[in-house]
Amino acid sequence: MTTLMASFAARRALSLGCSRLVNHKFGSSVRYASSFFTEAHEYVKVDGKIGTCGISDFAQSALGEIVYIDLPSVGDEFAKGDSYGSVESVKAASEVYAPISGKVVEVNSAVTDNPGMVNSNAEDKAWFIKLEISDSSETSELMDQAAYKTYCENEAH
């Protein structure tokens, strides 16, 4: 990737994916989903005991046009770091790893039906799986949004 493209990818990742919080209202209280990232550019957005997982905008930008996604089934269980699927683009194929341990409670069939949506919505509508988190303390080993932003900036240089 040229320096200009890497710089653009980093700026795009930072503007689109590294600073979003999801606000959910439950009765009179407000809960915020926290986002965490791996060095391999997978993310998990934690909301209570559910973690929504996928690849970051930085990752989709590096992969290029995504043409195929393979995901697990509901009920499958994964330990942190286990491969739970794969992504193929016109440039490369890549395994996708679980950022935290848990049991799959939902699979986003929209991304398997239309893999290209990851290129335009990686950290929003194009999530891959939702896990029932088995050990929430594992998030302490991941990067928060600020650390991931710095990581992306350094990787782009």
N, C-alpha and C positions, 0 to 999 in steps of 0.2 A: 504494500500500500504506500503510495507516495505520501510525503510529509503533508502536503496540502489536503489530500483526502483524509489522512489520519486526523489532522487538526479539525477538519469539518466534521468527521464522525464523532470526535470527542465533544465538540461544541453541541452537536445535535443530541448526543446522548445526555449531556448535562442539561440541556434545555428541556428535553422531553421526558427523560426517565429518572433522573437522579434527585428530583425535588418534589415528587408528588406525595401528598397525603390523602387518604380517603377518609371522608367524614361520614360516619353512620350515626343516625339518631335512633335511640332506643328509649321510648318514653321521654322522660325529662333529662336523661343523661346523654352525653356525646362520647362516642368511642372513636379513636383514631387508629387506622391501620399503620403499622410500622413496616418500612421496607428495609430489607437486608440483601446484601450481594456477596457473591463468591468471586474469587480471582479469575474464575473461568467465565464470568459474566452471566451466571444464572442469578435469578432473584427469587425472593420469597416475600410476599406481603402478608404480614401476620395480623389477623383480626380475631382476637379471642383464641380459640383452639384450632382455627382453620388457617392454613398457609396456602396462599395462591402462588404457584410457581411458574416460571417461564424463563426465557432468555431476555437479556437487556437490549435496549435499543443499540447500544454499542456493539453487542454481539451480532445482531441482525445486519448492521451496517457493514461489519467486517466480512460476514458470510456472503453478502450480495443477495441476489434474487433467490428466495427460498422456494423450492419446488416440491418437497415431500417432508412430511413429519410423521414419525411413528411414536405412538404414546401407549402407556400401559392401560390396563383395565381397572375399573372400579373394584376395590377390594384388595388390590395388590399392595404389598407393604415394602417399604424401602428404608434402609438405614442411610444416614447422612453420608453422602459421597457415592452412593450406588448409582449406576446408570439406570435411568428409567425410560429412556427413549432416545431418538436420534432425529437430527435435522439434516436434510440434504439441500444444497444450493447448487447453482450452476458452477460455483467455484470449488466446493468441498463438501464433505460429509462430516458430521460431528456428533458425538454422543452428548446427551444432556444428563447432568447429574443432580441428584436430590440435594438441595442446600441444607435440608434438615430431615430428620427421621419422621416417618408417619405412614398412615394408611390412606390410599387414594379414595376420596369420597366423591370426586367429580372429575370428568375428563371433558375438555373443551373440543367437542367434535367439529366445531366451526373451523378450527385451524387445520384439522386433518382433511376436511372437505375443501378448504381454501387456504393452502399454506402461505400464499403470498400476502395474506392479511398481516402476517408477522412483520413484514417489511414496512407496513404503515402504522402498526398499532401494537408493537411488541410488548409494552408494559401496561397495556390497558385491556382492550377486548381480545387480544391474541395471547392470553395466558394459556398454559398447557394443562396443568392439573391443579386440583385442590386437595391438600392433605389434611387429615386430622392429625395434628402435631402430637407426637409421642413424648418429646422432650424439649420443652420451650427454652431450656437453658442453652441449647445448641446455637441459638441466635447470637450469643455472646462471642462466638468464634467467627462471626461474619462481619462484613463491613456495613456500617450504617451509611446513610445517604451522603454525608459529608466526606467520609473516608473513601467511598466509592468514587465520588466526584474527583478527588485528588488522584486516586488510582488511575482513572480514565485519562486524566490530563497527563500524567507521567507516562502512561503507556502510549499515548498518541505522539509523544516526542521522540 
